[in-house]
Amino acid sequence: MKPKNHIFNHPTLKTLQQKCNNLNNLKQTHAQIITTGLSLQTYCLSHLINISSKFNLSYAFTIFNHIPNPSIFLYNTLISSLINQNKNSENKINLAFSLYSKILTHKNLQPNSFTFPSLFKACCSNPSWFQYGLLLHAHVLKFLKPPFDLFVQGSLLNFYAKYGKLFVSRYLFDQIDQPDLATWNIILSAYANSVNSFDDAEFSLEALCLFHDMQVAKVRANEVTIVALVSACSSLGALSHGFWVHCFVLRNKVMVNRFVGTALVNMYSKCGCLNLACQVFDRMSDRDRDTFCYNAMIGGFAIHGYGNQAVELYRKMKLKGLVPDDATFVVTMFACSHVGLVEEGLEIFKSMKEVHGVEPKLEHYGCLIDLLGRAGRLKEAEDWLQDMPMKPNAVIWRSLLGAARLHGNLDVGELALRKLIELEPETSGNYVLLSNMYASVARWNDVKRVRMLMKLHGVNKLPGFSLVEINGAMHEFLTGDKTHPFSKEIYLKIVEINRRLQEYGHNARTSDVLFDVEEEDKEGVLSYHSERLAIAFALIASPSSLPIRIIKNLRVCGDCHAFTKLISAVYGKDIVVRDRNRFHHFKDGSCSCLDYW
């Protein structure tokens, strides 16, 4: 029942709303509420419960338990108060669900549209509560009649988006007639955050398409929208789209706060434009350049192979008084690893505990093993691995396997593969790395044995694909792909490229081809790797003055690396390739990685 207007203006209620900043004041006001008869009013009680829960949870429950026949409105108030507090805990969530259970067992009450949003929010706080969210969804269908309240729809959408259930999220979003800004932001962020690798590039494209629909619906974007869009462009490596979003920000005077600024730094870094990332970073205020922003810039230097600049920025960050977090140590050690700054990386790792009091986690040990392994210090890498306080994961063993292959250490490679088969028997790249090691020293029986292991575990080689952006459009190529509309022209271009490169002395490194391909066919297989098709198309379709930008889902193979270096010299074309781990900037026959990748 809606309270009468005079209740809103009652001086005791105004005191409750404005001046209760501690428990003693609250108790005095509570006494006035009782003496004035306001304790009989649901609206006043809801405020009293909400405010008291912030100071003393037991006091709030005492008030609630003394109310005869509390309404669903008061139940919802207490549930919301428990869940929406800043310092949420599992105990408070349990209390909220115990209240919900009382509603379900009460003969005169049932949940309504105001009951569910807070409970769905609680289910987002911990993966162990996911199953309860599914039960709540069933209760929504049971107790509420469609069309559902926008807040219920939004909370459902947010719940599934939080757990990466993208197709369910999109279905729920499409049921909403007129999504508001918050709802648009949820679905855009869901698509942007679903891309943790290059395997789902279509999700990033869909985020950009959704933003177009949002503009058609005349919903004005805010900072949250921009961060989601920029993140999608980062994952896709879509520079022109990312640049357009940046222009949209400036044109529409969207606030470039630390979140937007950090997202732009990250986007330009991951789209291969480190100079623009540096410009954004340098123009941000010291207040906005927080630890997350520094992490993005250090990470940008790292993936582009500028290890010295990354370490310098890490030191500058500490001089500014900012405290490094777990991610800071990861990106800085990654930077050291990819340019051979072994002593610097070791110093940073040791400083975690000795200087900053931070206990290294699994990912930090992974960086350390990678750092030592790439530098050929395999014995040290093994020693650190054995002394780790936790069990090594597949990422660490794969780093060791990659280092063993790089430095031709078959004993370490075999050990790493045995551990990897235990942890992830269906990952093809592990077998391929070791098989190529055997092939490089002509141990063909071992090559066949690895092939048999792959068959035994039902493993197929992960197909490589590459994306290239031409005039704002993204073109995707699979290895050996013939589905592109310009496929005929692309394959003719490949023939021309191979002829010209052979004139410059290029000989294919067929050891990089999967071992079950016949020797005479291996050079042909290399010719149609996905990035070569993408480069050939770009040479046909791209203006001559612009760099070619390639996004790859796999590590660049040795032959494609040599091939691309030579193309940059023969065709006078700058080529930027982002593979699974880092960027390669090819120019005038050399690569920014200096062949250390």
ABEGO torsion letter per residue (X at the ends): XBBBAAAAABAAAAAAAAABABAAAAAAAAAAAAAAGAAABAAAAAAAAAAAAAABAAAAAAAAAABBGBBAAAAAAAAAAAAABABBBAAAAAAAAAAAAAAAABAABBBBAAAAAAAAAAAAABAAAAAAAAAAAAAAAAABBOBBBAAAAAAAAAAAAAAGBAAAAAAAAAABABBBAAAAAAAAAAAAAABABAABAAAAAAAAAAAAAAAAAGBBBBAAAAAAAAAAAAAAGBAAAAAAAAAAAAAAGBBBBAAAAAAAAAAAAAAGBAAAAAAAAAABBAAABBAAAAAAAAAAAAAAGBAAAAAAAAAAAAAAGBBBBAAAAAAAAAAAAAAGBAAAAAAAAAAAAAAAGBBBBAAAAAAAAAAAAAAGBAAAAAAAAAABABBBBAAAAAAAAAAAAAAGBAAAAAAAAAAAAAABAABAAAAAAAAAAAAAAGBAAAAAAAAAAAAAAGBBBBBBBBBBBBGGBBBBBBBGBAABAAAAAAAAAAAAAAAAAAAAGBBBBAAABBAABBAAAAAAAAAABAAAAAAAAAAAABBAABBBBBBBABBBBAAAAAAAAAAAAAAGBBBBBBBAABBBBBBGGBBAAGGBX
